[in-house]
């Protein structure tokens, strides 16, 4: 048996002094310029100043994140004294499951920040469902986010709820509260001479008026910052959803439906005191952002009130509905399949928010952009009705749907 040293000597003697190139050996040799690049990288010394700057920046971010966490905990303690946790276990589990998915993405991937802290901040996010019918949610520094039960009831899909979750996570991840505080501090410092002048004036009207003017300007500036924060959170939310299994169009449909509800309520113009941009303006921005990212805007995929669906009847019929509008009923052989085809075509047509002139008739069929949407035959007739009557009734219903869509969405 060969000794270990003899074995090593034998192996060494059998190894060629230079690499042998084979047709399949891609690593046998490198071009000279590649060797030069590798050598220059190895010889390049790390700049101690750059290393120090990087370490200091990392420490500042760590300290800032810790301040957010501490501030959020203090606020959370007080808020929990006033808001009651929801007893709806299913809704709570649904919220926390969706929240965990989006939070993981936010912590893993940095996204473009339109306004706020450009650094990638990570948090241990918490999602709390509280009692109340308000359609509202808010986030605290450090990652605790509150949702009212009314918001979960208002959301018509997991996509819409995920859109709100992603929006609120963006507020925390972009450190909007800290950014707002910093900007307000700059403004307060700039108005300090006016405060001193007013205090020393003994009630001089000019000095007091100047101070009041400064306060009003400050309110306006704060409102503007809040508008920027909301827009930035919308943009961030869309980016997070694009990395998830949820449809970013849910951000749009939730905002559009909320905007429609706002338009039905009494109109109050709060001017500079409005803390959120008008939902119509936000929807416009969301549409532009979805277009920027190449996301097809198919509202029927993320909402029930803006989509066609087929509802089976006890007699084997299938009625097509759009929102609260009954469109047409299919009966007899193949009713289920014919209704399903009409649902697909209607959603494709109505997702584009069409105009009346784009809908026509051809015999017993209703066409949208020349394509059959509803096709009725003798087997679909209710007792005592004619095909023409059923078709005309369906046409009237579709016109109402198009009119409502344009009223709700066309201005957006």
C-alpha positions as a Markdown table, in Angstrom:
| # | Residue | x | y | z |
|---|---|---|---|---|
| 1 | Unk | 0.0 | 0.0 | 0.0 |
| 2 | Unk | 1.3 | 3.4 | -0.9 |
| 3 | Unk | 2.0 | 5.8 | 1.9 |
| 4 | Unk | 0.2 | 9.1 | 2.1 |
| 5 | Unk | 3.3 | 11.1 | 1.0 |
| 6 | Unk | 3.9 | 8.7 | -1.9 |
| 7 | Unk | 0.3 | 9.1 | -3.0 |
| 8 | Unk | 0.5 | 12.8 | -3.0 |
| 9 | Unk | 3.8 | 12.7 | -4.9 |
| 10 | Unk | 2.2 | 10.4 | -7.5 |
| 11 | Unk | -0.8 | 12.6 | -7.9 |
| 12 | Unk | 1.4 | 15.7 | -8.2 |
| 13 | Unk | 3.5 | 14.2 | -10.8 |
| 14 | Unk | 0.5 | 13.3 | -12.9 |
| 15 | Unk | -0.9 | 16.8 | -13.0 |
| 16 | Unk | 0.2 | 18.9 | -16.0 |
| 17 | Unk | 2.1 | 22.0 | -15.3 |
| 18 | Unk | -0.2 | 24.0 | -17.6 |
| 19 | Unk | -4.0 | 23.8 | -18.1 |
| 20 | Unk | -5.0 | 21.7 | -21.0 |
| 21 | Unk | -7.8 | 23.3 | -23.1 |
| 22 | Unk | -10.6 | 21.1 | -24.2 |
| 23 | Unk | -13.5 | 22.0 | -26.4 |
| 24 | Unk | -15.9 | 21.8 | -23.4 |
| 25 | Unk | -13.5 | 23.4 | -21.0 |
| 26 | Unk | -14.7 | 27.0 | -20.7 |
| 27 | Unk | -12.5 | 27.9 | -17.8 |
| 28 | Unk | -9.1 | 26.7 | -19.0 |
| 29 | Unk | -7.9 | 30.2 | -19.9 |
| 30 | Unk | -9.2 | 33.8 | -19.8 |
| 31 | Unk | -8.5 | 36.7 | -22.1 |
| 32 | Unk | -5.7 | 39.0 | -21.0 |
| 33 | Unk | -8.1 | 42.0 | -20.3 |
| 34 | Unk | -10.2 | 39.8 | -18.0 |
| 35 | Unk | -7.1 | 38.9 | -16.0 |
| 36 | Unk | -6.2 | 42.6 | -15.8 |
| 37 | Unk | -9.6 | 43.5 | -14.5 |
| 38 | Unk | -9.5 | 40.8 | -11.8 |
| 39 | Unk | -6.1 | 41.8 | -10.7 |
| 40 | Unk | -7.0 | 45.5 | -10.5 |
| 41 | Unk | -10.0 | 44.6 | -8.3 |
| 42 | Unk | -7.9 | 42.5 | -6.0 |
| 43 | Unk | -5.3 | 45.2 | -5.7 |
| 44 | Unk | -7.7 | 48.0 | -5.1 |
| 45 | Unk | -7.7 | 49.1 | -1.5 |
| 46 | Unk | -10.9 | 49.8 | 0.3 |
| 47 | Unk | -11.3 | 53.5 | 1.1 |
| 48 | Unk | -11.4 | 53.8 | 4.9 |
| 49 | Unk | -13.4 | 57.0 | 4.6 |
| 50 | Unk | -16.0 | 55.4 | 2.5 |
| 51 | Unk | -16.3 | 52.5 | 4.9 |
| 52 | Unk | -16.7 | 54.9 | 7.8 |
| 53 | Unk | -19.4 | 56.9 | 6.0 |
| 54 | Unk | -21.3 | 53.7 | 5.2 |
| 55 | Unk | -21.1 | 52.5 | 8.8 |
| 56 | Unk | -22.3 | 55.9 | 10.0 |
| 57 | Unk | -25.2 | 55.9 | 7.6 |
| 58 | Unk | -26.2 | 52.4 | 8.7 |
| 59 | Unk | -26.1 | 53.5 | 12.3 |
| 60 | Unk | -28.3 | 56.6 | 11.6 |
| 61 | Unk | -30.9 | 54.5 | 9.8 |
| 62 | Unk | -30.9 | 52.0 | 12.7 |
| 63 | Unk | -31.3 | 54.8 | 15.2 |
| 64 | Unk | -34.1 | 56.4 | 13.1 |
| 65 | Unk | -35.9 | 53.1 | 12.9 |
| 66 | Unk | -35.7 | 52.6 | 16.6 |
| 67 | Unk | -37.1 | 56.1 | 17.3 |
| 68 | Unk | -40.0 | 55.3 | 15.0 |
| 69 | Unk | -40.6 | 52.0 | 16.9 |
| 70 | Unk | -40.5 | 53.8 | 20.3 |
| 71 | Unk | -42.8 | 56.6 | 19.1 |
| 72 | Unk | -45.2 | 54.0 | 17.7 |
| 73 | Unk | -45.3 | 52.0 | 20.9 |
| 74 | Unk | -46.2 | 55.0 | 22.9 |
| 75 | Unk | -49.0 | 56.0 | 20.6 |
| 76 | Unk | -50.2 | 52.4 | 20.4 |
| 77 | Unk | -50.6 | 52.2 | 24.2 |
| 78 | Unk | -52.9 | 55.3 | 24.2 |
| 79 | Unk | -54.8 | 54.2 | 21.1 |
| 80 | Unk | -55.6 | 50.8 | 22.5 |
| 81 | Unk | -57.3 | 52.4 | 25.4 |
| 82 | Unk | -59.8 | 54.1 | 23.1 |
| 83 | Unk | -60.3 | 51.6 | 20.4 |
| 84 | Unk | -61.8 | 48.1 | 21.0 |
| 85 | Unk | -60.3 | 45.1 | 19.2 |
| 86 | Unk | -62.7 | 43.4 | 16.8 |
| 87 | Unk | -64.2 | 40.1 | 17.9 |
| 88 | Unk | -64.6 | 38.9 | 14.3 |
| 89 | Unk | -61.9 | 36.2 | 14.3 |
| 90 | Unk | -62.3 | 35.3 | 10.6 |
| 91 | Unk | -61.9 | 39.0 | 9.5 |
| 92 | Unk | -58.9 | 39.4 | 11.7 |
| 93 | Unk | -57.3 | 36.3 | 10.3 |
| 94 | Unk | -57.9 | 37.4 | 6.8 |
| 95 | Unk | -56.4 | 40.9 | 7.5 |
| 96 | Unk | -53.3 | 39.5 | 9.2 |
| 97 | Unk | -52.7 | 36.9 | 6.4 |
| 98 | Unk | -52.8 | 39.5 | 3.7 |
| 99 | Unk | -50.8 | 41.9 | 5.8 |
| 100 | Unk | -48.1 | 39.3 | 6.4 |
| 101 | Unk | -47.7 | 38.7 | 2.7 |
| 102 | Unk | -47.3 | 42.4 | 1.8 |
| 103 | Unk | -45.1 | 43.1 | 4.8 |
| 104 | Unk | -42.6 | 40.4 | 3.8 |
| 105 | Unk | -42.3 | 42.0 | 0.3 |
| 106 | Unk | -41.9 | 45.5 | 1.8 |
| 107 | Unk | -39.1 | 44.3 | 4.1 |
| 108 | Unk | -37.3 | 42.4 | 1.3 |
| 109 | Unk | -37.6 | 44.8 | -1.6 |
| 110 | Unk | -36.9 | 48.5 | -1.8 |
| 111 | Unk | -39.2 | 50.5 | -4.1 |
| 112 | Unk | -39.3 | 54.0 | -5.6 |
| 113 | Unk | -40.2 | 56.6 | -3.0 |
| 114 | Unk | -41.9 | 59.8 | -4.3 |
| 115 | Unk | -41.9 | 61.5 | -0.9 |
| 116 | Unk | -40.4 | 60.4 | 2.4 |
| 117 | Unk | -37.3 | 58.6 | 3.6 |
| 118 | Unk | -35.5 | 57.2 | 0.5 |
| 119 | Unk | -33.7 | 54.6 | 2.7 |
| 120 | Unk | -35.0 | 51.1 | 2.9 |
| 121 | Unk | -36.5 | 50.8 | 6.4 |
| 122 | Unk | -37.8 | 47.5 | 7.7 |
| 123 | Unk | -40.2 | 46.9 | 10.6 |
| 124 | Unk | -42.0 | 44.1 | 12.3 |
| 125 | Unk | -45.5 | 45.0 | 11.1 |
| 126 | Unk | -48.6 | 44.4 | 13.2 |
| 127 | Unk | -52.2 | 44.6 | 11.8 |
| 128 | Unk | -55.0 | 45.3 | 14.2 |
| 129 | Unk | -58.7 | 45.1 | 13.4 |
| 130 | Unk | -60.8 | 47.4 | 15.6 |
| 131 | Unk | -64.5 | 47.8 | 16.0 |
| 132 | Unk | -66.3 | 50.6 | 14.1 |
| 133 | Unk | -68.1 | 51.1 | 10.8 |
| 134 | Unk | -65.7 | 53.8 | 9.5 |
| 135 | Unk | -64.1 | 53.0 | 6.1 |
| 136 | Unk | -60.7 | 53.9 | 7.4 |
| 137 | Unk | -57.2 | 52.7 | 8.3 |
| 138 | Unk | -54.1 | 54.4 | 9.7 |
| 139 | Unk | -50.5 | 53.4 | 10.4 |
| 140 | Unk | -48.2 | 54.4 | 13.2 |
| 141 | Unk | -44.4 | 54.9 | 13.0 |
| 142 | Unk | -42.8 | 51.6 | 13.6 |
| 143 | Unk | -45.3 | 49.5 | 11.7 |
| 144 | Unk | -48.4 | 49.1 | 13.7 |
| 145 | Unk | -51.5 | 49.5 | 11.4 |
| 146 | Unk | -55.1 | 49.8 | 12.5 |
| 147 | Unk | -58.1 | 48.9 | 10.3 |
| 148 | Unk | -61.7 | 49.5 | 11.1 |
| 149 | Unk | -64.3 | 46.7 | 10.6 |
| 150 | Unk | -66.2 | 49.0 | 8.2 |
| 151 | Unk | -63.2 | 49.0 | 5.8 |
| 152 | Unk | -63.1 | 45.3 | 5.5 |
| 153 | Unk | -66.8 | 45.2 | 4.8 |
| 154 | Unk | -66.4 | 47.9 | 2.2 |
| 155 | Unk | -63.6 | 46.1 | 0.4 |
| 156 | Unk | -65.1 | 43.8 | -2.3 |
| 157 | Unk | -62.1 | 41.6 | -2.8 |
| 158 | Unk | -58.8 | 40.6 | -1.3 |
| 159 | Unk | -57.2 | 42.7 | -4.0 |
| 160 | Unk | -58.9 | 45.8 | -2.7 |
| 161 | Unk | -58.0 | 45.0 | 0.9 |
| 162 | Unk | -54.4 | 44.3 | -0.1 |
| 163 | Unk | -54.3 | 47.7 | -1.8 |
| 164 | Unk | -55.2 | 49.4 | 1.5 |
| 165 | Unk | -52.7 | 47.3 | 3.4 |
| 166 | Unk | -49.9 | 48.1 | 0.9 |
| 167 | Unk | -50.8 | 51.8 | 1.1 |
| 168 | Unk | -50.5 | 51.9 | 4.9 |
| 169 | Unk | -47.3 | 49.9 | 4.9 |
| 170 | Unk | -45.9 | 52.5 | 2.5 |
| 171 | Unk | -46.6 | 55.2 | 5.1 |
| 172 | Unk | -44.6 | 53.4 | 7.7 |
| 173 | Unk | -41.8 | 52.1 | 5.4 |
| 174 | Unk | -41.3 | 55.6 | 3.9 |
| 175 | Unk | -41.3 | 57.1 | 7.4 |
| 176 | Unk | -43.8 | 59.8 | 6.5 |
| 177 | Unk | -44.5 | 60.9 | 10.0 |
| 178 | Unk | -40.8 | 61.5 | 10.7 |
| 179 | Unk | -40.5 | 63.3 | 7.3 |
| 180 | Unk | -43.5 | 65.5 | 8.1 |
| 181 | Unk | -42.2 | 66.4 | 11.5 |
| 182 | Unk | -38.8 | 67.3 | 10.0 |
| 183 | Unk | -40.4 | 69.6 | 7.4 |
| 184 | Unk | -42.7 | 71.2 | 9.9 |
| 185 | Unk | -39.7 | 71.9 | 12.2 |
| 186 | Unk | -38.0 | 73.7 | 9.3 |
| 187 | Unk | -41.1 | 75.9 | 8.9 |
| 188 | Unk | -41.4 | 76.5 | 12.6 |
| 189 | Unk | -37.8 | 77.6 | 12.8 |
| 190 | Unk | -38.4 | 80.1 | 9.9 |
| 191 | Unk | -41.3 | 81.7 | 11.7 |
| 192 | Unk | -39.5 | 81.9 | 15.1 |
| 193 | Unk | -38.7 | 85.7 | 14.5 |
| 194 | Unk | -42.4 | 86.4 | 14.0 |
| 195 | Unk | -43.3 | 84.6 | 17.3 |
| 196 | Unk | -40.7 | 86.6 | 19.2 |
| 197 | Unk | -41.9 | 89.8 | 17.6 |
| 198 | Unk | -45.5 | 89.1 | 18.6 |
| 199 | Unk | -44.5 | 88.3 | 22.1 |
| 200 | Unk | -42.5 | 91.5 | 22.5 |
| 201 | Unk | -45.1 | 93.7 | 20.8 |
| 202 | Unk | -47.4 | 93.9 | 23.7 |
| 203 | Unk | -50.3 | 93.0 | 21.4 |
| 204 | Unk | -49.3 | 95.2 | 18.5 |
| 205 | Unk | -51.9 | 94.4 | 15.8 |
| 206 | Unk | -49.4 | 94.2 | 12.9 |
| 207 | Unk | -47.2 | 91.7 | 14.7 |
| 208 | Unk | -50.1 | 89.6 | 15.8 |
| 209 | Unk | -51.5 | 89.6 | 12.2 |
| 210 | Unk | -48.1 | 88.5 | 10.9 |
| 211 | Unk | -48.0 | 85.6 | 13.3 |
| 212 | Unk | -51.6 | 84.5 | 12.3 |
| 213 | Unk | -50.6 | 84.7 | 8.7 |
| 214 | Unk | -47.6 | 82.5 | 9.3 |
| 215 | Unk | -49.8 | 80.0 | 11.1 |
| 216 | Unk | -52.2 | 79.9 | 8.2 |
| 217 | Unk | -49.3 | 79.4 | 5.7 |
| 218 | Unk | -48.0 | 76.6 | 8.0 |
| 219 | Unk | -51.4 | 74.9 | 7.9 |
| 220 | Unk | -51.4 | 75.1 | 4.1 |
| 221 | Unk | -47.9 | 73.7 | 3.9 |
| 222 | Unk | -48.7 | 70.8 | 6.2 |
| 223 | Unk | -51.7 | 70.0 | 4.1 |
| 224 | Unk | -49.5 | 70.0 | 1.0 |
| 225 | Unk | -47.1 | 67.6 | 2.7 |
| 226 | Unk | -50.0 | 65.3 | 3.6 |
| 227 | Unk | -51.1 | 65.3 | 0.0 |
| 228 | Unk | -47.6 | 64.3 | -1.0 |
| 229 | Unk | -47.6 | 61.5 | 1.6 |
| 230 | Unk | -50.9 | 60.0 | 0.3 |
| 231 | Unk | -49.7 | 60.1 | -3.3 |
| 232 | Unk | -46.4 | 58.5 | -2.3 |
| 233 | Unk | -48.2 | 55.8 | -0.4 |
| 234 | Unk | -50.4 | 55.1 | -3.4 |
| 235 | Unk | -47.4 | 54.7 | -5.6 |
| 236 | Unk | -45.6 | 52.6 | -3.1 |
| 237 | Unk | -48.6 | 50.4 | -2.6 |
| 238 | Unk | -48.9 | 49.7 | -6.3 |
| 239 | Unk | -45.2 | 48.7 | -6.5 |
| 240 | Unk | -45.6 | 46.3 | -3.6 |
| 241 | Unk | -48.7 | 44.7 | -5.1 |
| 242 | Unk | -46.9 | 44.2 | -8.4 |
| 243 | Unk | -44.5 | 41.9 | -6.5 |
| 244 | Unk | -47.4 | 40.0 | -4.9 |
| 245 | Unk | -50.2 | 37.7 | -6.0 |
| 246 | Unk | -52.7 | 40.5 | -5.7 |
| 247 | Unk | -54.0 | 42.7 | -8.5 |
| 248 | Unk | -52.9 | 46.4 | -8.2 |
| 249 | Unk | -56.1 | 47.4 | -9.9 |
| 250 | Unk | -57.7 | 46.9 | -6.4 |
| 251 | Unk | -56.0 | 50.1 | -5.3 |
| 252 | Unk | -58.0 | 51.9 | -8.1 |
| 253 | Unk | -61.4 | 50.3 | -7.7 |
| 254 | Unk | -61.3 | 50.8 | -3.9 |
| 255 | Unk | -60.5 | 54.5 | -4.4 |
| 256 | Unk | -63.1 | 55.0 | -7.2 |
| 257 | Unk | -65.9 | 53.4 | -5.1 |
| 258 | Unk | -64.9 | 55.5 | -2.2 |
| 259 | Unk | -64.8 | 58.6 | -4.4 |
| 260 | Unk | -68.3 | 57.8 | -5.7 |
| 261 | Unk | -69.6 | 57.6 | -2.1 |
| 262 | Unk | -67.9 | 60.9 | -1.3 |
| 263 | Unk | -69.6 | 62.6 | -4.2 |
| 264 | Unk | -73.0 | 61.3 | -3.0 |
| 265 | Unk | -72.4 | 62.9 | 0.5 |
| 266 | Unk | -72.6 | 66.6 | 1.2 |
| 267 | Unk | -69.9 | 68.6 | -0.5 |
| 268 | Unk | -67.7 | 70.4 | 1.9 |
| 269 | Unk | -64.6 | 72.2 | 0.6 |
| 270 | Unk | -62.0 | 72.2 | 3.4 |
| 271 | Unk | -59.4 | 73.9 | 1.2 |
| 272 | Unk | -55.9 | 73.9 | 2.6 |
| 273 | Unk | -57.2 | 72.0 | 5.7 |
| 274 | Unk | -58.0 | 68.9 | 3.8 |
| 275 | Unk | -55.7 | 66.2 | 5.0 |
| 276 | Unk | -56.1 | 63.9 | 2.0 |
| 277 | Unk | -56.1 | 64.8 | -1.7 |
| 278 | Unk | -59.6 | 64.5 | -3.3 |
| 279 | Unk | -60.2 | 60.9 | -4.2 |
| 280 | Unk | -60.9 | 61.9 | -7.8 |
| 281 | Unk | -57.4 | 63.3 | -8.1 |
| 282 | Unk | -55.9 | 60.3 | -6.4 |
| 283 | Unk | -57.7 | 58.0 | -8.8 |
| 284 | Unk | -56.3 | 59.9 | -11.7 |
| 285 | Unk | -52.8 | 59.5 | -10.3 |
| 286 | Unk | -53.4 | 55.8 | -9.7 |
| 287 | Unk | -54.5 | 55.3 | -13.3 |
| 288 | Unk | -51.4 | 57.0 | -14.6 |
| 289 | Unk | -49.3 | 54.8 | -12.3 |
| 290 | Unk | -51.0 | 51.6 | -13.4 |
| 291 | Unk | -50.4 | 52.6 | -17.0 |
| 292 | Unk | -46.8 | 53.4 | -16.3 |
| 293 | Unk | -46.2 | 49.8 | -14.9 |
| 294 | Unk | -48.2 | 48.3 | -17.8 |
| 295 | Unk | -51.0 | 46.9 | -15.6 |
| 296 | Unk | -54.2 | 46.3 | -17.6 |
| 297 | Unk | -57.1 | 48.1 | -15.9 |
| 298 | Unk | -59.8 | 45.5 | -15.6 |
| 299 | Unk | -62.1 | 46.6 | -12.8 |
| 300 | Unk | -64.2 | 43.5 | -13.1 |
| 301 | Unk | -61.3 | 41.4 | -11.7 |
| 302 | Unk | -61.1 | 43.2 | -8.4 |
| 303 | Unk | -64.7 | 44.3 | -7.5 |
| 304 | Unk | -68.2 | 42.8 | -7.6 |
| 305 | Unk | -70.2 | 46.0 | -8.0 |
| 306 | Unk | -68.3 | 46.8 | -11.3 |
| 307 | Unk | -68.4 | 43.4 | -12.8 |
| 308 | Unk | -70.9 | 41.1 | -14.6 |
| 309 | Unk | -71.8 | 37.8 | -13.1 |
| 310 | Unk | -74.2 | 34.9 | -13.7 |
| 311 | Unk | -76.7 | 33.9 | -11.0 |
| 312 | Unk | -78.4 | 30.5 | -11.3 |
| 313 | Unk | -82.2 | 30.3 | -10.7 |
| 314 | Unk | -84.2 | 27.5 | -9.1 |
| 315 | Unk | -85.8 | 26.7 | -12.5 |
| 316 | Unk | -82.4 | 26.0 | -14.3 |
| 317 | Unk | -82.2 | 29.5 | -15.7 |
| 318 | Unk | -79.1 | 31.8 | -15.4 |
| 319 | Unk | -79.5 | 35.6 | -15.0 |
| 320 | Unk | -76.7 | 38.0 | -15.8 |
| 321 | Unk | -76.3 | 40.8 | -13.4 |
| 322 | Unk | -74.0 | 43.9 | -13.4 |
| 323 | Unk | -73.9 | 45.4 | -9.9 |
| 324 | Unk | -77.5 | 45.9 | -9.0 |
| 325 | Unk | -78.8 | 45.7 | -12.6 |
| 326 | Unk | -80.4 | 42.6 | -14.0 |
| 327 | Unk | -79.4 | 42.4 | -17.7 |
| 328 | Unk | -80.8 | 39.2 | -19.3 |
| 329 | Unk | -81.9 | 35.6 | -18.5 |
| 330 | Unk | -80.8 | 32.5 | -20.3 |
| 331 | Unk | -83.1 | 29.5 | -20.2 |
| 332 | Unk | -83.2 | 26.0 | -21.7 |
| 333 | Unk | -80.4 | 23.9 | -23.2 |
| 334 | Unk | -76.9 | 25.3 | -22.7 |
| 335 | Unk | -78.1 | 28.2 | -20.6 |
| 336 | Unk | -75.2 | 28.0 | -18.2 |
| 337 | Unk | -72.5 | 28.0 | -20.9 |
| 338 | Unk | -74.2 | 30.8 | -22.9 |
| 339 | Unk | -74.5 | 32.9 | -19.8 |
| 340 | Unk | -70.8 | 32.4 | -19.0 |
| 341 | Unk | -69.8 | 33.5 | -22.4 |
| 342 | Unk | -71.9 | 36.6 | -22.1 |
| 343 | Unk | -70.3 | 37.4 | -18.7 |
| 344 | Unk | -66.8 | 37.3 | -20.2 |
| 345 | Unk | -67.7 | 39.5 | -23.2 |
| 346 | Unk | -69.7 | 42.0 | -21.0 |
| 347 | Unk | -66.8 | 42.4 | -18.6 |
| 348 | Unk | -64.3 | 42.9 | -21.4 |
| 349 | Unk | -66.6 | 45.5 | -23.0 |
| 350 | Unk | -67.6 | 47.3 | -19.8 |
| 351 | Unk | -64.1 | 47.4 | -18.3 |
| 352 | Unk | -63.2 | 50.0 | -21.0 |
| 353 | Unk | -66.1 | 52.3 | -19.7 |
| 354 | Unk | -67.7 | 52.5 | -23.1 |
| 355 | Unk | -70.1 | 55.1 | -24.5 |
| 356 | Unk | -73.7 | 54.5 | -25.7 |
| 357 | Unk | -72.8 | 54.7 | -29.4 |
| 358 | Unk | -70.5 | 51.7 | -29.0 |
| 359 | Unk | -73.5 | 49.5 | -28.3 |
| 360 | Unk | -75.9 | 48.4 | -31.2 |
| 361 | Unk | -78.3 | 45.6 | -32.1 |
| 362 | Unk | -78.2 | 43.0 | -34.8 |
| 363 | Unk | -81.4 | 40.9 | -35.0 |
| 364 | Unk | -81.8 | 39.3 | -31.6 |
| 365 | Unk | -78.3 | 40.1 | -30.5 |
| 366 | Unk | -76.9 | 43.1 | -28.6 |
| 367 | Unk | -73.4 | 44.1 | -29.8 |
| 368 | Unk | -70.6 | 46.0 | -28.2 |
| 369 | Unk | -68.0 | 47.3 | -30.6 |
| 370 | Unk | -69.4 | 44.9 | -33.2 |
| 371 | Unk | -69.1 | 41.8 | -30.9 |
| 372 | Unk | -72.1 | 39.9 | -29.6 |
| 373 | Unk | -72.7 | 40.6 | -25.9 |
| 374 | Unk | -76.1 | 39.1 | -25.4 |
| 375 | Unk | -77.7 | 36.6 | -27.8 |
| 376 | Unk | -81.2 | 35.5 | -27.0 |
| 377 | Unk | -83.3 | 32.9 | -28.7 |
| 378 | Unk | -86.8 | 31.4 | -28.4 |
| 379 | Unk | -85.7 | 29.0 | -25.6 |
| 380 | Unk | -84.8 | 32.0 | -23.4 |
| 381 | Unk | -88.3 | 33.5 | -23.4 |
| 382 | Unk | -90.4 | 34.0 | -20.3 |
| 383 | Unk | -94.0 | 33.0 | -20.7 |
| 384 | Unk | -95.9 | 35.5 | -22.9 |
| 385 | Unk | -92.7 | 37.4 | -24.0 |
| 386 | Unk | -91.1 | 37.8 | -27.4 |
| 387 | Unk | -87.4 | 37.7 | -28.3 |
| 388 | Unk | -87.6 | 41.4 | -29.4 |
| 389 | Unk | -89.1 | 42.4 | -26.0 |
| 390 | Unk | -86.4 | 40.4 | -24.1 |
| 391 | Unk | -83.7 | 42.0 | -26.2 |
| 392 | Unk | -85.0 | 45.5 | -25.8 |
| 393 | Unk | -85.3 | 45.1 | -22.0 |
| 394 | Unk | -81.7 | 43.9 | -21.9 |
| 395 | Unk | -80.7 | 46.8 | -24.0 |
| 396 | Unk | -82.3 | 49.3 | -21.6 |
| 397 | Unk | -80.6 | 47.7 | -18.7 |
| 398 | Unk | -77.2 | 47.8 | -20.4 |
| 399 | Unk | -77.7 | 51.5 | -21.2 |
| 400 | Unk | -78.4 | 52.2 | -17.5 |
| 401 | Unk | -75.2 | 50.3 | -16.7 |
| 402 | Unk | -73.1 | 52.4 | -19.1 |
| 403 | Unk | -74.7 | 55.6 | -17.9 |
| 404 | Unk | -73.9 | 54.7 | -14.3 |
| 405 | Unk | -70.3 | 53.7 | -15.2 |
| 406 | Unk | -69.7 | 57.0 | -16.9 |
| 407 | Unk | -71.2 | 58.9 | -14.0 |
| 408 | Unk | -69.0 | 57.0 | -11.5 |
| 409 | Unk | -65.8 | 56.7 | -13.5 |
| 410 | Unk | -65.6 | 58.9 | -16.6 |
| 411 | Unk | -64.5 | 62.0 | -14.6 |
| 412 | Unk | -61.7 | 60.0 | -13.1 |
